[in-house]
Amino acid sequence: MNRAPLVARKMLQYPFARAYSSVVLSSLGVAAAVASAATSTVDGPHTRPVVKTAIPGPRSKALLEEMGKSLSTSQVAFFTDYEQSCGNYMVDADGNVLLDLLTQIGSLPLGYNHPAVMAAVSSSSALTPLVTRPSLAMFPPSSWPELVQSTLLPLAPRGLSEVTLMMCGTCANENAFKAAFINYMDVKREKPLTPDSEEYSSTMLNQPPGSPKLSILSFMGGFHGRALGTLSCTHSKPIHKLDIPAFDWPVALFPRLQYPLDQFVRENEMEEKRCLAEVEEKMEKAAKAGEPVAAIIIEPIQAEGGDNHASPNFFKGVQSIAKKHGASFIVDEVQTGGGATGITWAHESWGLTEPPDVVTFAKKMIVAGYYTTLDKRPKEGYRIFNTWMGDPIRLVMLKAVAAEIRSKDLLSQFRESGDVLLSGLRELEECYPFLVHRARGQGPFCAIDCHTTNQRDTVISTLRSKGFNLGGCGEVGIRFRPALVFEPSHASLFLNAFEDTLAELSR
């Protein structure tokens, strides 16, 4: 395989690490200082993977046994030394240094122990909300309006000016459902609600009209969370849903595109038209059954379901159908938002003529919640409510992250890293088609498939043994979720190891 010239050309353009000013961290006990010299890099002392033991190693195995006495351990991969982890590199409990292309399931925007974030949470102004953790919907601090307006509103998707904060991606989606239901009924309601309305008494018995028969339409392969409503809209893996009662809500097929895209243009267009026709059919069927769809929820990329993509025309078609039926169009950007695809919001690449009704977020945004328009705000208090309604320390962190992204133009670099990574994956599938295929992605948010689950698991475990951490998606996919400080040089380092691994497995 002749990949060296491509990598060499790209590598000439990018230095391995960018310099950051050193910061002096306070004694919060969050982590040790990652650097002390002005020439320190975001990766701290780490310049490459270093593997000393098997992964998991003896220390991780001992901790696993200890933890198993009181907590579930079936999903634990290995234990991590977070104080020693820096930038793109995580260090495990046995001292192994791994280039992390998964970054806590895509939730670390600037990697581990980034100096700017550490400085932000170490400031005296961050200590009080960290210790007090106010109930923001009832007793917000006096600094809260300015912090929200200076941090969250500049990041808002175009056309959306209202933000509601939550604790995680699941509850962001769950409460987006509630907001959609409330809005749907507000539009349909002929007269204002009063405390003596039949709605008030009937809802206490879970009966109409207070508890109306409404539904959410979702897509096969989607993942939106593990609460009861979101789990009813999750269709990625059976184990997530097994034994849990679910709402009988409509689910439509999501397109299964054929790759390479330029060789299957007509086939993919027909597939998307077929899926849009089914969405229309499901909407009409739900309305006739007396359980109309109040919202359609969709991911720009079906992450947990296998990194499934669709064209902008497909998403425009879904939005058009939602609008036709008076349903909210909810775009779940929990995984793709905050720059994960190389742009702040993945849906903004679709060229929509009007914004989605709701955009949910979490992960790389650090704080969770949803954006919408002012008219979608419930008229009464306590309808979208919990004890905390977000976390002020997370917003302090997000402010530092957003400033770092702007000052370093990280998204431009991130897109370039994605070009290196995705082009390398495509070259590898050409060379080893019997091992990997269907390389796809938007920015570094990309994936490649093996042909069987066992084959995929072998590739991941082999790469982990060489010091590269990544994860699976769907049944056979390998997914990449690096931090925004991921550079083309990191991509090249990984691709060389990936090529070596595929060569070994093909012998």
Sequence and secondary structure as in RCSB ss.txt:
>XXXX:A:sequence
MNRAPLVARKMLQYPFARAYSSVVLSSLGVAAAVASAATSTVDGPHTRPVVKTAIPGPRSKALLEEMGKSLSTSQ
VAFFTDYEQSCGNYMVDADGNVLLDLLTQIGSLPLGYNHPAVMAAVSSSSALTPLVTRPSLAMFPPSSWPELVQS
TLLPLAPRGLSEVTLMMCGTCANENAFKAAFINYMDVKREKPLTPDSEEYSSTMLNQPPGSPKLSILSFMGGFHG
RALGTLSCTHSKPIHKLDIPAFDWPVALFPRLQYPLDQFVRENEMEEKRCLAEVEEKMEKAAKAGEPVAAIIIEP
IQAEGGDNHASPNFFKGVQSIAKKHGASFIVDEVQTGGGATGITWAHESWGLTEPPDVVTFAKKMIVAGYYTTLD
KRPKEGYRIFNTWMGDPIRLVMLKAVAAEIRSKDLLSQFRESGDVLLSGLRELEECYPFLVHRARGQGPFCAIDC
HTTNQRDTVISTLRSKGFNLGGCGEVGIRFRPALVFEPSHASLFLNAFEDTLAELSR
>XXXX:A:secstr
   HHHHHHHHTTS S  B       SSSS   S  STT BTTTT  S B  S SS HHHHHHHHHHTTTS  TT
    B TTT BBTEEEBTTS EEEESSHHHHT TT BS HHHHHHHHSHHHHHHHHH   TTTS  TTHHHHHHH
HTGGGS TT  EEEEESSHHHHHHHHHHHHHHHHHHHH SS   TTSHHHHHHTTT TTTS   EEEEETT    
SSHHHHHT  S HHHHTT       EE      SSGGG HHHHHHHHHHHHHHHHHHHHHHHHTT  EEEEEE S
SBTTTT B   HHHHHHHHHHHHHTT EEEEE TTTTTTTTSSS GGGGS  SS  SEEEE GGGSSEEEEE GG
GS SSTTSS  SSSS HHHHHHHHHHHHHHHHHTHHHHHHHHHHHHHHHHHHHHHH TTTEEEEEEETTEEEEEE
SSHHHHHHHHHHHHHTTEE EEETTTEEEE   TT  HHHHHHHHHHHHHHHHHHT 
